[in-house]
């Protein structure tokens, strides 16, 4: 299983890290570790996320800090593409199915 990040998702992840480090460097490490642990779990169980109304888009809620990871899964290619990572207080770009 391969994991790909869209440019947007890569920016989201970098921004989450930057903002967390500015607020609390020790907490930033925990936030980033939680997100990475959830992404690792996603690679093991790619259908774990909830289906969204948008065709093929799924949503994973990360452990502990509850970030929303929107992704697609191409079973034939065995590729998970992370579309975006959002804080739960942000306006959601996708709706649950």
C-alpha positions in Angstrom: 0.0 0.0 0.0 1.3 3.4 -1.0 0.4 6.8 0.5 0.3 9.9 -1.6 -0.3 13.5 -0.5 -1.9 16.1 -2.8 -0.1 19.4 -2.7 -2.9 20.8 -0.6 -2.7 18.0 2.0 1.1 18.4 2.2 0.5 22.2 2.9 -2.2 21.3 5.4 0.2 19.0 7.3 3.0 21.5 7.3 0.6 24.3 8.5 -0.7 22.1 11.3 2.9 21.4 12.4 3.9 25.1 12.2 0.8 26.4 14.1 1.2 23.7 16.8 4.9 24.4 17.3 4.2 28.2 17.6 1.6 27.5 20.3 3.3 24.7 22.2 6.3 22.8 20.8 5.8 19.8 23.1 2.2 19.5 22.1 3.1 19.8 18.4 5.1 16.6 18.6 2.0 14.8 20.1 -0.3 16.2 17.4 2.0 15.2 14.6 2.6 11.8 16.1 -1.2 11.3 16.4 -1.7 12.2 12.7 1.1 10.0 11.5 -0.2 7.1 13.6 -3.6 7.5 12.1 -2.2 7.6 8.6 -0.2 4.4 9.3 -3.5 2.7 10.5 -5.2 3.9 7.3 -2.5 2.2 5.2 -3.4 -1.1 7.0 -7.1 -0.6 6.8 -7.8 1.7 3.8 -11.6 1.5 4.0 -11.7 2.5 7.7 -12.8 6.0 6.8 -16.5 7.1 6.4 -17.8 7.5 2.9 -18.5 11.1 1.8 -21.1 12.4 -0.6 -18.4 13.2 -3.1 -17.7 10.1 -5.2 -14.8 8.1 -3.9 -13.9 10.4 -1.1 -13.6 9.0 2.5 -13.0 10.7 5.8 -10.8 9.5 8.6 -10.9 11.2 12.0 -7.5 11.0 13.6 -7.1 9.6 17.1 -6.8 12.0 20.1 -6.8 15.4 18.3 -9.7 14.6 15.9 -8.3 16.1 12.7 -10.2 15.2 9.5 -8.3 13.4 6.8 -10.1 13.3 3.4 -8.7 10.7 1.0 -9.4 8.5 -1.9 -8.4 4.8 -2.2 -7.5 3.2 -5.5 -7.8 -0.5 -4.7 -6.4 -1.7 -8.1 -3.3 0.5 -7.8 -3.1 0.1 -4.0 -2.8 3.8 -3.5 -4.3 6.1 -0.9 -4.3 9.7 -1.9 -4.7 12.2 1.0 -6.7 15.1 -0.4 -6.7 17.4 2.7 -6.2 17.4 6.4 -8.4 19.8 8.4 -8.9 20.9 12.0 -12.5 19.9 13.0 -13.4 23.6 13.7 -12.8 24.5 10.0 -15.6 24.5 7.5 -15.9 21.1 6.1 -15.4 20.7 2.4 -17.1 17.3 2.1 -20.3 15.9 3.7 -20.9 12.5 5.1 -22.9 10.1 2.9 
